């Protein structure tokens, strides 16, 4: 865990240097690393702020706007781990800010996960994740966050932590 904290500090410092040189793309890459590590350390608010900031910065750039959906997706997952209602409100906010997000597979997955969570249906949750994963492979970070959310579903007594 100490290594992650050191990594966060170094990436934040690097982002500051890149911002000073007006190299926003490199600064954003460093900030995204900070957000990923922060979420792993359960510093969700910090991760949310960074994902939202980078998402907002990229959504107006014609070359980067397709990445914005990924950043909003990750921010919404962090919200979801903290609180289901916050996740719903964040999802509405992201759809309003960035209408292209509404039609994305990430947004559709979030809506299915929220519905499954509301119904406390771990099977529906797992099925939605499987369906998404069959087209877009989940990386380790996403898998970790999705498992954290799944654990909050009552009646998920199998305890095996398997999403697939």
ROKE-867619 format. One record per residue: chain; x, y, z of N, C-alpha, C in turn. Coordinates in steps of 0.001 Angstrom, whole numbers, plus 500000, padded with zeros to 6 digits. Layout:
+--------+--------+--------+--------+--------+--------+--------+--------+--------+--------+
! chaine !   n_xx !   n_yy !   n_zz !  ca_xx !  ca_yy !  ca_zz !   c_xx !   c_yy !   c_zz !
+--------+--------+--------+--------+--------+--------+--------+--------+--------+--------+
!      A !      X !      Y !      Z !      X !      Y !      Z !      X !      Y !      Z !
...
+--------+--------+--------+--------+--------+--------+--------+--------+--------+--------+
***
This chain:
+--------+--------+--------+--------+--------+--------+--------+--------+--------+--------+
! chaine !   n_xx !   n_yy !   n_zz !  ca_xx !  ca_yy !  ca_zz !   c_xx !   c_yy !   c_zz !
+--------+--------+--------+--------+--------+--------+--------+--------+--------+--------+
!      A ! 500816 ! 498814 ! 500000 ! 500000 ! 500000 ! 500000 ! 500864 ! 501256 ! 500000 !
!      A ! 501988 ! 501195 ! 500679 ! 502899 ! 502328 ! 500738 ! 503411 ! 502669 ! 499333 !
!      A ! 503635 ! 501644 ! 498522 ! 504102 ! 501851 ! 497157 ! 503083 ! 502662 ! 496364 !
!      A ! 501794 ! 502342 ! 496554 ! 500743 ! 503093 ! 495849 ! 500738 ! 504559 ! 496280 !
!      A ! 500919 ! 504809 ! 497558 ! 500937 ! 506192 ! 498038 ! 502115 ! 506954 ! 497442 !
!      A ! 503269 ! 506288 ! 497355 ! 504426 ! 506928 ! 496738 ! 504177 ! 507174 ! 495260 !
!      A ! 503567 ! 506204 ! 494591 ! 503258 ! 506354 ! 493168 ! 502323 ! 507533 ! 492955 !
!      A ! 501308 ! 507651 ! 493804 ! 500372 ! 508770 ! 493701 ! 501123 ! 510101 ! 493813 !
!      A ! 501980 ! 510203 ! 494810 ! 502731 ! 511451 ! 495021 ! 503596 ! 511777 ! 493808 !
!      A ! 504261 ! 510777 ! 493254 ! 505140 ! 511014 ! 492097 ! 504339 ! 511369 ! 490844 !
!      A ! 503220 ! 510682 ! 490630 ! 502386 ! 511010 ! 489469 ! 501770 ! 512398 ! 489590 !
!      A ! 501381 ! 512784 ! 490816 ! 500835 ! 514132 ! 491016 ! 501902 ! 515185 ! 490727 !
!      A ! 503117 ! 514925 ! 491176 ! 504209 ! 515858 ! 490929 ! 504505 ! 515938 ! 489426 !
!      A ! 504502 ! 514795 ! 488772 ! 504733 ! 514777 ! 487326 ! 503645 ! 515546 ! 486590 !
!      A ! 502401 ! 515360 ! 486996 ! 501287 ! 516082 ! 486371 ! 501478 ! 517585 ! 486517 !
!      A ! 501917 ! 518015 ! 487698 ! 502164 ! 519445 ! 487917 ! 503262 ! 519972 ! 486982 !
!      A ! 504332 ! 519190 ! 486824 ! 505413 ! 519599 ! 485921 ! 504904 ! 519711 ! 484484 !
!      A ! 504121 ! 518706 ! 484055 ! 503594 ! 518735 ! 482692 ! 502644 ! 519911 ! 482484 !
!      A ! 501822 ! 520201 ! 483500 ! 500926 ! 521353 ! 483392 ! 501732 ! 522641 ! 483252 !
!      A ! 502827 ! 522710 ! 484007 ! 503703 ! 523883 ! 483926 ! 504297 ! 524064 ! 482537 !
!      A ! 504495 ! 522967 ! 481849 ! 505028 ! 522999 ! 480484 ! 503902 ! 523041 ! 479448 !
!      A ! 502660 ! 523144 ! 479931 ! 501464 ! 523151 ! 479086 ! 501341 ! 521895 ! 478226 !
!      A ! 501801 ! 520796 ! 478772 ! 501662 ! 519502 ! 478114 ! 500482 ! 518782 ! 478782 !
!      A ! 499276 ! 519214 ! 478399 ! 498069 ! 518733 ! 479070 ! 497822 ! 517248 ! 478871 !
!      A ! 498153 ! 516732 ! 477717 ! 497945 ! 515311 ! 477444 ! 498765 ! 514453 ! 478415 !
!      A ! 500030 ! 514815 ! 478574 ! 500890 ! 514068 ! 479511 ! 500438 ! 514264 ! 480950 !
!      A ! 499998 ! 515470 ! 481269 ! 499491 ! 515734 ! 482630 ! 498268 ! 514867 ! 482895 !
!      A ! 497365 ! 514773 ! 481916 ! 496172 ! 513942 ! 482083 ! 496529 ! 512476 ! 482277 !
!      A ! 497517 ! 511987 ! 481552 ! 497938 ! 510584 ! 481715 ! 498408 ! 510330 ! 483141 !
!      A ! 499152 ! 511264 ! 483686 ! 499619 ! 511124 ! 485071 ! 498444 ! 511192 ! 486044 !
!      A ! 497537 ! 512117 ! 485806 ! 496377 ! 512251 ! 486692 ! 495512 ! 510996 ! 486668 !
!      A ! 495380 ! 510374 ! 485506 ! 494584 ! 509141 ! 485418 ! 495233 ! 508018 ! 486225 !
!      A ! 496557 ! 507994 ! 486263 ! 497252 ! 507006 ! 487112 ! 496961 ! 507300 ! 488580 !
!      A ! 496977 ! 508574 ! 488943 ! 496662 ! 508971 ! 490321 ! 495251 ! 508502 ! 490674 !
!      A ! 494298 ! 508733 ! 489776 ! 492913 ! 508344 ! 490031 ! 492782 ! 506832 ! 490202 !
!      A ! 493453 ! 506077 ! 489347 ! 493377 ! 504611 ! 489433 ! 493946 ! 504111 ! 490761 !
!      A ! 495102 ! 504640 ! 491154 ! 495685 ! 504227 ! 492438 ! 494820 ! 504682 ! 493610 !
!      A ! 494292 ! 505897 ! 493523 ! 493445 ! 506407 ! 494606 ! 492231 ! 505500 ! 494802 !
!      A ! 491612 ! 505080 ! 493709 ! 490442 ! 504200 ! 493814 ! 490834 ! 502860 ! 494428 !
!      A ! 491992 ! 502335 ! 494047 ! 492441 ! 501067 ! 494628 ! 492640 ! 501200 ! 496131 !
!      A ! 493043 ! 502389 ! 496568 ! 493255 ! 502636 ! 498002 ! 491975 ! 503109 ! 498694 !
!      A ! 490857 ! 503026 ! 497973 ! 489547 ! 503419 ! 498481 ! 489446 ! 504914 ! 498767 !
!      A ! 490238 ! 505712 ! 498071 ! 490143 ! 507170 ! 498125 ! 489252 ! 507593 ! 496947 !
!      A ! 487984 ! 507206 ! 497051 ! 487078 ! 507340 ! 495914 ! 486799 ! 508782 ! 495523 !
!      A ! 486679 ! 509667 ! 496506 ! 486365 ! 511061 ! 496179 ! 487473 ! 511666 ! 495325 !
!      A ! 488703 ! 511374 ! 495687 ! 489844 ! 511883 ! 494914 ! 489803 ! 511316 ! 493489 !
!      A ! 489543 ! 510021 ! 493375 ! 489476 ! 509380 ! 492064 ! 488354 ! 509985 ! 491218 !
!      A ! 487201 ! 510176 ! 491831 ! 486042 ! 510750 ! 491123 ! 486384 ! 512123 ! 490569 !
!      A ! 486966 ! 512961 ! 491412 ! 487292 ! 514327 ! 490988 ! 488230 ! 514321 ! 489790 !
!      A ! 489219 ! 513447 ! 489819 ! 490183 ! 513394 ! 488715 ! 489534 ! 512837 ! 487451 !
!      A ! 488808 ! 511720 ! 487570 ! 488152 ! 511157 ! 486388 ! 487188 ! 512173 ! 485761 !
!      A ! 486431 ! 512880 ! 486599 ! 485498 ! 513877 ! 486081 ! 486230 ! 515038 ! 485414 !
!      A ! 487300 ! 515481 ! 486038 ! 488086 ! 516601 ! 485492 ! 488666 ! 516232 ! 484128 !
!      A ! 489293 ! 515076 ! 484030 ! 489895 ! 514652 ! 482766 ! 488803 ! 514391 ! 481726 !
!      A ! 487690 ! 513796 ! 482147 ! 486572 ! 513572 ! 481234 ! 486043 ! 514875 ! 480663 !
!      A ! 485867 ! 515868 ! 481516 ! 485374 ! 517169 ! 481073 ! 486380 ! 517846 ! 480136 !
!      A ! 487676 ! 517674 ! 480423 ! 488710 ! 518276 ! 479575 ! 488778 ! 517626 ! 478198 !
!      A ! 488467 ! 516343 ! 478123 ! 488624 ! 515631 ! 476847 ! 487356 ! 515608 ! 476002 !
!      A ! 486188 ! 515838 ! 476593 ! 484949 ! 515655 ! 475835 ! 484761 ! 516684 ! 474719 !
!      A ! 485451 ! 517820 ! 474808 ! 485326 ! 518837 ! 473774 ! 486431 ! 518751 ! 472720 !
!      A ! 487368 ! 517854 ! 472919 ! 488460 ! 517683 ! 471971 ! 488077 ! 516603 ! 470958 !
!      A ! 488015 ! 516959 ! 469679 ! 487577 ! 515983 ! 468662 ! 488389 ! 514686 ! 468646 !
!      A ! 489671 ! 514771 ! 468997 ! 490519 ! 513578 ! 468983 ! 490392 ! 512745 ! 470252 !
!      A ! 489982 ! 513369 ! 471335 ! 489965 ! 512687 ! 472635 ! 488566 ! 512407 ! 473175 !
!      A ! 487532 ! 512935 ! 472515 ! 486196 ! 512874 ! 473105 ! 485693 ! 511450 ! 473347 !
!      A ! 486189 ! 510487 ! 472582 ! 485720 ! 509115 ! 472783 ! 486291 ! 508496 ! 474059 !
!      A ! 487371 ! 509062 ! 474551 ! 487931 ! 508600 ! 475822 ! 487120 ! 509118 ! 477012 !
!      A ! 486402 ! 510205 ! 476813 ! 485647 ! 510815 ! 477914 ! 484655 ! 509827 ! 478512 !
!      A ! 484032 ! 508996 ! 477673 ! 483044 ! 508037 ! 478190 ! 483698 ! 507065 ! 479170 !
!      A ! 484927 ! 506704 ! 478904 ! 485647 ! 505792 ! 479794 ! 485911 ! 506454 ! 481146 !
!      A ! 486269 ! 507727 ! 481124 ! 486564 ! 508436 ! 482372 ! 485296 ! 508648 ! 483188 !
!      A ! 484190 ! 508970 ! 482510 ! 482926 ! 509124 ! 483228 ! 482447 ! 507773 ! 483772 !
!      A ! 482682 ! 506715 ! 483022 ! 482341 ! 505359 ! 483468 ! 483090 ! 505027 ! 484761 !
!      A ! 484379 ! 505291 ! 484772 ! 485185 ! 504998 ! 485955 ! 484772 ! 505862 ! 487147 !
!      A ! 484463 ! 507117 ! 486880 ! 483996 ! 507994 ! 487961 ! 482678 ! 507469 ! 488537 !
!      A ! 481779 ! 507041 ! 487644 ! 480482 ! 506512 ! 488106 ! 480667 ! 505239 ! 488927 !
!      A ! 481603 ! 504387 ! 488536 ! 481868 ! 503171 ! 489323 ! 482341 ! 503542 ! 490729 !
!      A ! 483203 ! 504540 ! 490822 ! 483667 ! 504985 ! 492147 ! 482502 ! 505529 ! 492965 !
!      A ! 481642 ! 506305 ! 492324 ! 480433 ! 506792 ! 493010 ! 479609 ! 505611 ! 493513 !
!      A ! 479452 ! 504613 ! 492658 ! 478612 ! 503445 ! 492941 ! 479129 ! 502689 ! 494166 !
!      A ! 480436 ! 502563 ! 494278 ! 481013 ! 501856 ! 495428 ! 480644 ! 502577 ! 496719 !
!      A ! 480663 ! 503904 ! 496668 ! 480354 ! 504710 ! 497848 ! 478861 ! 504694 ! 498154 !
!      A ! 478041 ! 504930 ! 497096 ! 476608 ! 505086 ! 497333 ! 475852 ! 504963 ! 496014 !
!      A ! 474825 ! 504130 ! 496005 ! 474034 ! 503894 ! 494795 ! 473348 ! 505172 ! 494302 !
!      A ! 472807 ! 505960 ! 495213 ! 472115 ! 507193 ! 494818 ! 473081 ! 508169 ! 494156 !
!      A ! 474272 ! 508306 ! 494721 ! 475277 ! 509174 ! 494109 ! 475612 ! 508716 ! 492705 !
!      A ! 475657 ! 507410 ! 492507 ! 475948 ! 506866 ! 491178 ! 474847 ! 507251 ! 490188 !
!      A ! 473608 ! 507158 ! 490616 ! 472482 ! 507539 ! 489735 ! 472562 ! 509014 ! 489372 !
!      A ! 472810 ! 509849 ! 490361 ! 472899 ! 511291 ! 490113 ! 474084 ! 511619 ! 489215 !
!      A ! 475203 ! 510961 ! 489443 ! 476392 ! 511182 ! 488603 ! 476113 ! 510762 ! 487168 !
!      A ! 475454 ! 509633 ! 487007 ! 475126 ! 509137 ! 485672 ! 474266 ! 510160 ! 484923 !
!      A ! 473271 ! 510705 ! 485591 ! 472423 ! 511740 ! 484973 ! 473251 ! 512961 ! 484590 !
!      A ! 474146 ! 513344 ! 485482 ! 475007 ! 514508 ! 485229 ! 475895 ! 514269 ! 484009 !
!      A ! 476496 ! 513087 ! 483918 ! 477392 ! 512788 ! 482798 ! 476625 ! 512746 ! 481480 !
!      A ! 475402 ! 512202 ! 481511 ! 474593 ! 512155 ! 480296 ! 474224 ! 513562 ! 479839 !
!      A ! 473980 ! 514435 ! 480797 ! 473634 ! 515816 ! 480462 ! 474850 ! 516569 ! 479924 !
!      A ! 475994 ! 516372 ! 480573 ! 477228 ! 517041 ! 480152 ! 477698 ! 516566 ! 478786 !
!      A ! 477570 ! 515260 ! 478557 ! 478165 ! 514610 ! 477388 ! 477136 ! 513646 ! 476796 !
!      A ! 476213 ! 514161 ! 475980 ! 475120 ! 513339 ! 475454 ! 475566 ! 512046 ! 474761 !
!      A ! 476747 ! 512029 ! 474179 ! 477239 ! 510817 ! 473518 ! 477427 ! 509673 ! 474524 !
!      A ! 477560 ! 510008 ! 475787 ! 477736 ! 508987 ! 476824 ! 476499 ! 508104 ! 476936 !
!      A ! 475333 ! 508679 ! 476709 ! 474064 ! 507963 ! 476860 ! 473998 ! 506701 ! 476006 !
!      A ! 474520 ! 506770 ! 474793 ! 474461 ! 505631 ! 473871 ! 475638 ! 504670 ! 474013 !
!      A ! 476547 ! 504974 ! 474914 ! 477739 ! 504130 ! 475057 ! 477415 ! 502827 ! 475788 !
!      A ! 478190 ! 501813 ! 475506 ! 478037 ! 500523 ! 476185 ! 478292 ! 500679 ! 477684 !
!      A ! 479202 ! 501586 ! 478031 ! 479520 ! 501816 ! 479443 ! 478315 ! 502351 ! 480203 !
!      A ! 477627 ! 503294 ! 479603 ! 476435 ! 503868 ! 480242 ! 475339 ! 502820 ! 480378 !
!      A ! 475150 ! 502045 ! 479327 ! 474125 ! 500998 ! 479368 ! 474451 ! 499961 ! 480443 !
!      A ! 475736 ! 499622 ! 480579 ! 476145 ! 498689 ! 481635 ! 475840 ! 499279 ! 483007 !
!      A ! 476193 ! 500539 ! 483211 ! 475931 ! 501173 ! 484507 ! 474455 ! 501120 ! 484864 !
!      A ! 473592 ! 501372 ! 483882 ! 472153 ! 501338 ! 484141 ! 471694 ! 499935 ! 484525 !
!      A ! 472237 ! 498919 ! 483860 ! 471884 ! 497531 ! 484207 ! 472394 ! 497182 ! 485606 !
!      A ! 473596 ! 497643 ! 485932 ! 474165 ! 497351 ! 487250 ! 473371 ! 498042 ! 488348 !
!      A ! 472970 ! 499278 ! 488084 ! 472154 ! 499999 ! 489075 ! 470823 ! 499294 ! 489299 !
!      A ! 470222 ! 498840 ! 488216 ! 468947 ! 498129 ! 488321 ! 469113 ! 496828 ! 489111 !
!      A ! 470165 ! 496079 ! 488786 ! 470414 ! 494818 ! 489488 ! 470689 ! 495078 ! 490970 !
!      A ! 471434 ! 496129 ! 491250 ! 471755 ! 496467 ! 492636 ! 470492 ! 496859 ! 493396 !
!      A ! 469650 ! 497651 ! 492754 ! 468395 ! 498082 ! 493369 ! 467521 ! 496874 ! 493715 !
!      A ! 467508 ! 495901 ! 492824 ! 466710 ! 494688 ! 493022 ! 467437 ! 493653 ! 493878 !
!      A ! 468682 ! 493981 ! 494261 ! 469523 ! 493043 ! 495024 ! 469641 ! 491713 ! 494285 !
!      A ! 469835 ! 491781 ! 492979 ! 469896 ! 490595 ! 492120 ! 471329 ! 490393 ! 491637 !
!      A ! 472087 ! 489583 ! 492371 ! 473488 ! 489379 ! 492003 ! 473637 ! 488613 ! 490692 !
!      A ! 472660 ! 487770 ! 490351 ! 472729 ! 487044 ! 489075 ! 472601 ! 488009 ! 487894 !
!      A ! 471665 ! 488946 ! 487975 ! 471499 ! 489941 ! 486912 ! 472749 ! 490823 ! 486812 !
!      A ! 473332 ! 491149 ! 487954 ! 474559 ! 491950 ! 487987 ! 475671 ! 491209 ! 487249 !
!      A ! 475872 ! 489948 ! 487614 ! 476923 ! 489142 ! 486995 ! 476684 ! 488976 ! 485502 !
!      A ! 475430 ! 488762 ! 485113 ! 475094 ! 488582 ! 483695 ! 475404 ! 489849 ! 482896 !
!      A ! 475091 ! 491005 ! 483447 ! 475378 ! 492273 ! 482763 ! 476881 ! 492453 ! 482568 !
!      A ! 477649 ! 492106 ! 483588 ! 479103 ! 492216 ! 483491 ! 479647 ! 491240 ! 482451 !
!      A ! 479136 ! 490008 ! 482457 ! 479575 ! 489003 ! 481478 ! 479316 ! 489475 ! 480055 !
!      A ! 478130 ! 490013 ! 479845 ! 477744 ! 490497 ! 478516 ! 478699 ! 491601 ! 478049 !
!      A ! 479008 ! 492535 ! 478943 ! 479928 ! 493628 ! 478618 ! 481316 ! 493070 ! 478328 !
!      A ! 481769 ! 492159 ! 479179 ! 483109 ! 491588 ! 479064 ! 483282 ! 490777 ! 477781 !
!      A ! 482202 ! 490215 ! 477267 ! 482305 ! 489404 ! 476055 ! 482680 ! 490256 ! 474834 !
!      A ! 482423 ! 491567 ! 474920 ! 482757 ! 492466 ! 473817 ! 483977 ! 493320 ! 474157 !
!      A ! 483981 ! 493872 ! 475342 ! 485097 ! 494698 ! 475814 ! 485688 ! 494039 ! 477050 !
!      A ! 486863 ! 493438 ! 476888 ! 487476 ! 492738 ! 478016 ! 487724 ! 493681 ! 479187 !
!      A ! 487379 ! 493209 ! 480370 ! 487598 ! 493990 ! 481590 ! 489058 ! 493895 ! 481999 !
!      A ! 489634 ! 495027 ! 482371 ! 490994 ! 494988 ! 482897 ! 490936 ! 494733 ! 484408 !
!      A ! 492077 ! 494614 ! 485023 ! 492145 ! 494280 ! 486447 ! 491486 ! 495361 ! 487306 !
!      A ! 491692 ! 496623 ! 486955 ! 491130 ! 497722 ! 487736 ! 489603 ! 497664 ! 487705 !
!      A ! 489022 ! 497526 ! 486504 ! 487565 ! 497456 ! 486388 ! 487007 ! 496253 ! 487129 !
!      A ! 487682 ! 495117 ! 487005 ! 487238 ! 493907 ! 487693 ! 487203 ! 494132 ! 489204 !
!      A ! 488239 ! 494760 ! 489731 ! 488300 ! 495046 ! 491168 ! 487140 ! 495941 ! 491605 !
!      A ! 486899 ! 497001 ! 490849 ! 485826 ! 497930 ! 491214 ! 484456 ! 497256 ! 491105 !
!      A ! 484254 ! 496483 ! 490058 ! 482973 ! 495792 ! 489883 ! 482740 ! 494758 ! 490987 !
!      A ! 483789 ! 494109 ! 491428 ! 483655 ! 493145 ! 492536 ! 483303 ! 493866 ! 493844 !
!      A ! 483892 ! 495031 ! 494050 ! 483572 ! 495795 ! 495261 ! 482095 ! 496175 ! 495282 !
!      A ! 481568 ! 496544 ! 494131 ! 480143 ! 496885 ! 494049 ! 479306 ! 495638 ! 494281 !
!      A ! 479692 ! 494543 ! 493644 ! 478909 ! 493301 ! 493754 ! 478802 ! 492844 ! 495207 !
!      A ! 479863 ! 493033 ! 495964 ! 479845 ! 492615 ! 497374 ! 478793 ! 493346 ! 498187 !
!      A ! 478353 ! 494495 ! 497695 ! 477345 ! 495266 ! 498439 ! 475926 ! 494775 ! 498157 !
!      A ! 475787 ! 493843 ! 497235 ! 474458 ! 493296 ! 496954 ! 474142 ! 492244 ! 498003 !
!      A ! 473050 ! 492459 ! 498720 ! 472634 ! 491488 ! 499735 ! 472276 ! 490186 ! 499029 !
!      A ! 472481 ! 489121 ! 499717 ! 472127 ! 487830 ! 499137 ! 473207 ! 487294 ! 498227 !
!      A ! 474338 ! 488043 ! 498113 ! 475451 ! 487525 ! 497333 ! 476301 ! 486684 ! 498273 !
!      A ! 475754 ! 485573 ! 498654 ! 476399 ! 484755 ! 499661 ! 477385 ! 483745 ! 499107 !
!      A ! 477523 ! 483672 ! 497779 ! 478425 ! 482649 ! 497261 ! 479874 ! 482948 ! 497628 !
!      A ! 480207 ! 484253 ! 497775 ! 481523 ! 484630 ! 498293 ! 482686 ! 484298 ! 497400 !
!      A ! 482442 ! 483738 ! 496210 ! 483576 ! 483375 ! 495378 ! 484155 ! 484563 ! 494622 !
!      A ! 483423 ! 485684 ! 494584 ! 483939 ! 486880 ! 493950 ! 484099 ! 486736 ! 492446 !
!      A ! 483414 ! 485811 ! 491835 ! 483570 ! 485567 ! 490413 ! 482563 ! 486386 ! 489629 !
!      A ! 483057 ! 487164 ! 488680 ! 482190 ! 487976 ! 487851 ! 481900 ! 487300 ! 486522 !
!      A ! 482745 ! 486367 ! 486136 ! 482613 ! 485791 ! 484790 ! 482208 ! 484347 ! 484845 !
+--------+--------+--------+--------+--------+--------+--------+--------+--------+--------+
***
